[in-house]
Amino acid sequence: MAQRKNFMGALVTAAVLISLVTGCGAKATETTATPKAPETSKSTEAPPAKPASDKVVVGFSQIGAESGWRGAETQSIQDTAKADSTIELKFSDAQQKQENQIKAIRSFIAQKVDVIAMAPVVETGWEAVLKEAKDAKIPVILVDRGIDKKNEDLYTSFIGSDFILEGQNAAKAMAEHLGDKGNIIELEGTVGASAAIDRKKGFDDEMKNHPNIKIVKSQSGDFTRATGKQVMEAILKSPEGKDIQGVYAHNDDMALGAIQAIEEAGKKPGSDIKIVSVDGIKEAFEAIKAGKLNTVVECNPLLGPQLFQAAKDLKAGKQLPKWIKSNEEVFSGQKAIDALPNRKY
Ligand code: AHR
């Protein structure tokens, strides 16, 4: 009886401790993806003390669900974790808010995860929370987007694309479609995001070689289709929008929104106005096939396998390269049409 009382007491204490730890987590949705262990016995004996987890526990703070690309990245990360019994993923969706990402990271620190992974919504404002992770000796992997250079010592590795190169490739494609002259509109990504800053920089750098192409208006569409469409509608009605030959969108979703706006304004996207975008989601390839989009610069969202390999390597004490770079291609015309059936996202 005394033994049973002790056991019940231990259960209550454990429940209180668990609720305290999880209670300080972020308000944004947080889920854990580990398959439940099958029940093997109905014994009332207290289970043997659990050894320190031999799984690699990864807390991932995702930005949100703003684009088709983002959905593909989330799926890659969740599917990879689900298929690997040596991984436990704690997933948190920040709904595009940096404050939610900071809360999630603090929650991962409190839960003593092995590795913190994050896709930072913007480049700045991470110093304090990443110092906390460093003090707790939890390595941080940046996935997809970067943070400002002065804080490079606060993360272990960055897995993702060369956004500057993507911008340069987009500019080269635009110059080719326009025969090296014309007025263009730039639809930028989320203000302050590395993907937006660097795609703009790469594009502007390359445009110095094409002085007869003029960016007449550059505005953020926040990486979403709805805002991309709204911004494009407003520009088409403005004086700058009366004489444009090209649109450079920092992602496919904004390009697809702009295509709708251009069609509704009675013009032909893909011919009257050339469109170049970045990402490479299936819908963008379909738009190329339909003649409405001219070039897609690929940006790979399928980062799950690389992320968890990196997390395992870190737990095994291995050194990681500072940048694990994605290899990407540029797709236009027939090359895009041929690639469509095999697109994975
Ligand atoms: O950081 C990558 C960018 O973020 C993708 O290009 C875009 O679609 C996403 O929202």
Boltz pocket constraint, residues with backbone or C-beta under 6 A from the ligand:
constraints:
  - pocket:
      binder: B
      contacts: [[A, 66], [A, 67], [A, 68], [A, 69], [A, 70], [A, 144], [A, 145], [A, 195], [A, 223], [A, 250], [A, 251], [A, 252], [A, 253], [A, 278], [A, 279], [A, 299]]
      max_distance: 6.0
